Amino acid sequence: MSKQSVLASATAFLIAAMALPSGVAAKERIVFSGGPAGGTFQVVANAMQVYKPMKASKDFRVRAQSSAGSVENLRKVNSGKAQMGVVYSGHVFLGRNGRMKNDPNKYEDVMAVAWLYGAPAQLVVRKDSGITSTKDLIGKKVGVGNAGSGAFANCELFFTHMGIWDKIERNAMGYNDAAQAFGNNQLDAFWLFTAFPSGAVIMAAQTNEIALVNLGQDAESTAFYDNYPYFSKLSVPPGTYRGVDYESPSFQDSALWVANSKVSDDTVYQMLSLIYTDAGLAHMKEQKKTFKNMSLKTGSQGVVTPWHPGAVKFWKEKGMM
């Protein structure tokens, strides 16, 4: 094409663009960073993307994106590579204060939007393994979660606290892969940090008689809660998994819906307004039982780091803040 033709085409395009109604604006693009396959983080991201009222929005567009999990999401949301994601409360807290392991950076652009669910630690072993404490894992092959995930980071944190991190054969992998390796006798145990019931543990219980290690006892006997006060106690109820007919004490962190500070207040407010309705909450609970405690009453609980202004507006209007 000649220079004159190119110039004419560009001028015509500019005139056409200027002729559009003044109210027409591009949708705000929201990349929602989830997690690995088999994990609840990715279920959250997918649920946001497919919810029909979200898809119908004229103001924003949500696209789910998989990731390694909590730690990667913290970094992606802070940098703006993702606009929203799911991050554990502990990682938001540690990251904001420059206390992440081997990472002095301060992740101050990650803002809370809502509490989603409590995520407990679970350590799966074979029933006849003789493993009743994390200290029994010394010399064993253990699935420790995906590198870059919250599961991996919290496993390293807890196992280091227990003095065994460097004394096990670590295998970094996602939950489903770990359950499969466990079923094939390639692992002696695998760690999860996700809500129950976990599909990966259900899978493992189909091929082996399983047991859950009493992590609560390990934590209480070693001053774990004194050192990491953002964790809270809970138990996996009897019958959650086939063959595990006893209560299994553990500890949990909270999974938070977070947003980059530069996401518009309006978009955060609108997305909360769509999810925290009867229909929106029903949609979330249809995706996974994990979300059974999501409600207006729980959405603003247990957050110890700064809120996104759009979330502040929403929760204050609902009388929850």
Wavefront OBJ file of the C-alpha trace (Angstrom):
o trace
v 0.000 0.000 0.000
v 1.156 3.539 -0.680
v 1.772 5.980 2.148
v -1.296 7.907 0.995
v -3.489 4.781 1.231
v -2.217 3.931 4.707
v -2.820 7.508 5.841
v -6.326 7.497 4.368
v -7.178 4.189 6.080
v -5.878 5.405 9.444
v -7.833 8.666 9.112
v -11.029 6.777 8.259
v -10.571 4.484 11.282
v -9.996 7.465 13.566
v -13.104 9.230 12.277
v -15.165 6.052 12.750
v -13.882 5.635 16.303
v -14.695 9.259 17.125
v -18.201 8.724 15.766
v -18.956 6.046 18.411
v -21.339 7.118 21.191
v -19.453 8.881 23.954
v -20.753 6.394 26.542
v -19.099 3.376 24.860
v -16.037 2.226 26.791
v -13.921 -0.910 26.803
v -14.764 -3.505 29.418
v -12.333 -3.700 32.318
v -10.345 -6.901 31.887
v -10.149 -9.066 35.012
v -7.742 -11.991 34.936
v -8.725 -14.092 37.946
v -5.782 -16.237 39.065
v -6.837 -19.585 40.501
v -4.677 -22.627 41.148
v -3.657 -26.080 39.926
v -6.069 -28.733 38.688
v -7.775 -30.502 41.556
v -7.473 -27.515 43.870
v -10.234 -25.296 45.219
v -8.534 -22.058 44.077
v -9.151 -22.966 40.442
v -12.779 -23.801 41.225
v -13.188 -20.243 42.560
v -11.670 -18.712 39.418
v -13.763 -20.855 37.085
v -16.932 -20.135 39.065
v -16.363 -16.388 38.674
v -15.806 -16.728 34.941
v -18.847 -18.871 34.135
v -21.446 -17.164 36.358
v -24.005 -15.809 33.880
v -24.567 -12.398 35.538
v -20.775 -11.889 35.470
v -20.640 -12.805 31.793
v -23.495 -10.412 31.088
v -21.729 -7.403 32.607
v -21.214 -4.456 30.267
v -18.454 -3.050 32.455
v -15.985 -5.881 32.981
v -14.956 -9.284 31.663
v -13.618 -12.081 33.875
v -11.155 -14.691 32.603
v -10.039 -17.559 34.834
v -6.352 -18.440 34.712
v -4.640 -21.399 36.358
v -1.570 -20.924 38.523
v 0.635 -22.716 41.020
v -1.475 -21.289 43.846
v -1.336 -18.815 46.709
v 2.247 -17.524 46.559
v 2.212 -17.157 42.779
v -1.170 -15.420 43.002
v 0.202 -12.974 45.573
v 2.974 -11.983 43.166
v 0.785 -11.921 40.056
v -1.924 -9.788 41.643
v 0.612 -7.418 43.179
v 2.351 -6.911 39.808
v -0.906 -6.531 37.875
v -0.335 -9.633 35.747
v -3.614 -10.768 37.292
v -6.213 -8.347 38.573
v -7.783 -10.750 41.074
v -7.039 -14.095 42.643
v -7.213 -16.312 45.704
v -4.443 -15.991 48.303
v -4.174 -17.352 51.813
v -4.557 -14.749 54.533
v -1.173 -15.682 55.978
v 0.600 -15.014 52.679
v -1.149 -11.656 52.256
v -0.022 -10.759 55.775
v 3.560 -12.012 55.408
v 3.912 -10.602 51.903
v 2.660 -7.165 52.876
v 5.204 -7.033 55.685
v 8.171 -8.371 53.705
v 8.296 -11.595 55.695
v 7.943 -14.217 52.951
v 10.643 -16.889 53.059
v 13.722 -15.778 51.079
v 11.721 -12.854 49.704
v 12.025 -9.455 51.412
v 9.754 -7.715 48.875
v 6.642 -5.996 50.199
v 3.473 -6.889 48.315
v 1.426 -3.834 49.207
v -0.884 -3.722 46.157
v -2.800 -6.875 47.153
v -6.081 -5.850 48.772
v -8.749 -8.000 50.431
v -12.146 -8.337 48.736
v -13.795 -11.149 50.737
v -13.197 -14.138 52.996
v -14.068 -17.285 51.042
v -13.439 -20.326 53.221
v -11.151 -21.851 55.787
v -8.371 -23.993 54.325
v -7.097 -26.734 56.655
v -3.886 -28.709 56.470
v -4.359 -32.416 55.702
v -1.677 -35.093 55.662
v -2.707 -38.374 54.052
v -0.948 -41.674 54.790
v -1.801 -45.350 54.443
v -3.682 -46.805 57.361
v -1.080 -49.505 57.973
v 1.943 -47.199 57.537
v 2.617 -46.621 61.228
v 2.889 -42.865 60.543
v 1.055 -41.036 63.345
v 3.050 -37.788 63.483
v 4.883 -35.627 60.958
v 8.131 -36.689 62.664
v 7.451 -40.229 61.437
v 7.919 -38.948 57.862
v 11.710 -38.760 58.179
v 13.229 -40.643 55.229
v 9.821 -41.013 53.534
v 8.629 -39.887 50.092
v 6.129 -37.044 50.566
v 4.035 -35.009 48.128
v 4.374 -31.416 49.353
v 2.222 -29.467 46.867
v 3.080 -27.524 43.726
v 6.150 -25.287 43.927
v 4.848 -21.724 44.227
v 1.598 -22.807 45.825
v 0.230 -21.990 49.251
v 0.205 -25.722 49.995
v 3.945 -25.964 49.311
v 4.754 -22.790 51.277
v 2.732 -23.877 54.298
v 4.137 -27.392 54.127
v 7.661 -25.965 54.155
v 6.692 -23.645 57.008
v 5.169 -26.406 59.162
v 7.676 -29.144 58.354
v 10.557 -26.727 59.016
v 8.933 -25.840 62.324
v 8.736 -29.572 63.077
v 12.387 -30.052 62.071
v 11.769 -32.502 59.219
v 11.722 -30.417 55.982
v 15.289 -31.408 55.059
v 14.847 -34.978 56.287
v 12.159 -36.146 53.853
v 12.230 -36.946 50.141
v 10.160 -34.031 48.837
v 8.022 -34.342 45.706
v 6.539 -31.047 44.476
v 3.293 -31.810 42.649
v -0.389 -30.912 42.502
v -3.036 -32.702 44.537
v -4.396 -34.969 41.801
v -0.914 -36.002 40.698
v 0.019 -36.698 44.320
v -3.094 -38.818 44.862
v -2.260 -40.831 41.745
v 1.384 -41.286 42.800
v 0.211 -42.284 46.285
v -2.144 -44.831 44.735
v 0.759 -46.261 42.718
v 2.913 -46.594 45.873
v 5.299 -43.884 44.639
v 4.607 -41.739 47.718
v 4.348 -42.643 51.395
v 2.263 -39.565 52.195
v 0.949 -36.379 50.646
v 0.127 -32.969 52.064
v -2.805 -30.745 51.158
v -3.813 -27.299 52.274
v -7.357 -27.008 51.050
v -10.934 -27.288 52.216
v -12.476 -30.685 52.841
v -13.695 -32.865 51.362
v -10.868 -32.799 48.810
v -11.397 -34.631 45.542
v -7.770 -35.765 45.619
v -8.169 -37.398 49.040
v -11.417 -39.033 47.911
v -9.450 -40.406 44.942
v -6.691 -41.717 47.226
v -9.246 -43.419 49.484
v -10.602 -45.358 46.497
v -7.284 -47.148 45.940
v -5.945 -47.411 49.515
v -7.127 -47.564 53.086
v -6.045 -44.125 54.258
v -5.509 -42.278 57.527
v -5.086 -38.594 58.406
v -2.193 -37.585 60.642
v -3.110 -35.618 63.789
v -1.551 -32.302 62.800
v -3.339 -30.467 65.607
v -1.411 -32.453 68.202
v 1.883 -31.725 66.420
v 1.063 -28.011 66.285
v -0.011 -27.686 69.919
v 2.946 -29.616 71.308
v 5.499 -27.393 69.551
v 4.211 -23.807 70.109
v 3.256 -23.489 66.441
v 0.327 -21.153 67.152
v 2.538 -18.843 69.217
v 4.874 -18.397 66.265
v 2.170 -18.150 63.577
v -0.935 -16.611 65.164
v -2.882 -16.231 61.898
v -3.558 -19.977 61.907
v -6.581 -21.276 63.806
v -7.565 -24.701 65.137
v -10.167 -26.997 63.601
v -10.823 -30.691 63.010
v -11.723 -32.744 59.957
v -15.003 -34.411 61.014
v -15.400 -38.195 61.179
v -16.650 -39.720 57.938
v -15.363 -36.919 55.705
v -13.322 -39.556 53.859
v -13.952 -43.267 53.409
v -12.390 -45.265 56.225
v -11.499 -42.226 58.325
v -14.169 -42.606 61.005
v -12.514 -40.425 63.649
v -12.064 -36.708 64.212
v -8.719 -35.485 62.869
v -7.450 -32.285 64.590
v -5.613 -29.834 62.352
v -5.106 -26.105 61.734
v -6.283 -23.755 59.018
v -5.620 -20.515 57.243
v -8.295 -18.507 55.428
v -8.568 -18.299 51.642
v -9.193 -14.688 50.587
v -10.533 -13.209 47.360
v -8.059 -10.410 46.626
v -7.655 -7.669 44.031
v -4.905 -5.399 42.811
v -5.240 -1.893 44.255
v -5.631 -0.451 40.729
v -8.776 -2.459 39.907
v -11.611 0.051 39.791
v -13.715 0.423 42.926
v -16.808 0.038 40.758
v -15.783 -3.354 39.384
v -14.953 -4.757 42.827
v -18.257 -3.428 44.186
v -20.267 -4.841 41.267
v -18.646 -8.281 41.435
v -19.334 -8.527 45.158
v -22.906 -7.403 44.508
v -23.359 -10.257 42.025
v -21.776 -13.025 44.120
v -23.209 -12.058 47.521
v -26.845 -12.554 46.559
v -28.974 -15.641 47.107
v -28.429 -16.654 43.478
v -24.707 -15.877 43.510
v -24.053 -17.791 46.715
v -26.133 -20.715 45.441
v -23.973 -20.731 42.308
v -20.778 -20.900 44.373
v -22.116 -23.680 46.593
v -23.139 -25.675 43.510
v -19.510 -25.642 42.362
v -18.143 -27.190 45.547
v -19.284 -27.965 49.104
v -16.221 -26.054 50.292
v -18.148 -22.817 49.845
v -20.963 -23.825 52.172
v -19.995 -21.157 54.718
v -19.890 -18.281 52.252
v -22.433 -15.640 53.272
v -22.827 -11.942 53.933
v -22.034 -12.628 57.578
v -18.770 -14.448 56.896
v -17.520 -12.403 53.942
v -15.878 -9.694 56.016
v -14.565 -11.868 58.854
v -11.002 -12.655 59.820
v -9.198 -10.221 57.509
v -6.195 -8.527 59.137
v -4.820 -6.740 56.052
v -6.136 -3.669 54.139
v -9.368 -3.877 52.152
v -9.919 -2.719 48.584
v -12.001 0.516 48.651
v -14.678 -1.092 46.452
v -15.016 -3.883 49.006
v -15.172 -1.393 51.894
v -18.089 0.345 50.163
v -19.930 -2.966 49.659
v -19.431 -4.400 53.154
v -20.303 -1.109 54.838
v -23.520 -0.851 52.843
v -24.417 -4.355 54.010
v -23.753 -3.390 57.630
v -20.889 -5.881 57.939
v -18.104 -3.402 58.511
l 1 2 3 4 5 6 7 8 9 10 11 12 13 14 15 16 17 18 19 20 21 22 23 24 25 26 27 28 29 30 31 32 33 34 35 36 37 38 39 40 41 42 43 44 45 46 47 48 49 50 51 52 53 54 55 56 57 58 59 60 61 62 63 64 65 66 67 68 69 70 71 72 73 74 75 76 77 78 79 80 81 82 83 84 85 86 87 88 89 90 91 92 93 94 95 96 97 98 99 100 101 102 103 104 105 106 107 108 109 110 111 112 113 114 115 116 117 118 119 120 121 122 123 124 125 126 127 128 129 130 131 132 133 134 135 136 137 138 139 140 141 142 143 144 145 146 147 148 149 150 151 152 153 154 155 156 157 158 159 160 161 162 163 164 165 166 167 168 169 170 171 172 173 174 175 176 177 178 179 180 181 182 183 184 185 186 187 188 189 190 191 192 193 194 195 196 197 198 199 200 201 202 203 204 205 206 207 208 209 210 211 212 213 214 215 216 217 218 219 220 221 222 223 224 225 226 227 228 229 230 231 232 233 234 235 236 237 238 239 240 241 242 243 244 245 246 247 248 249 250 251 252 253 254 255 256 257 258 259 260 261 262 263 264 265 266 267 268 269 270 271 272 273 274 275 276 277 278 279 280 281 282 283 284 285 286 287 288 289 290 291 292 293 294 295 296 297 298 299 300 301 302 303 304 305 306 307 308 309 310 311 312 313 314 315 316 317 318 319 320 321
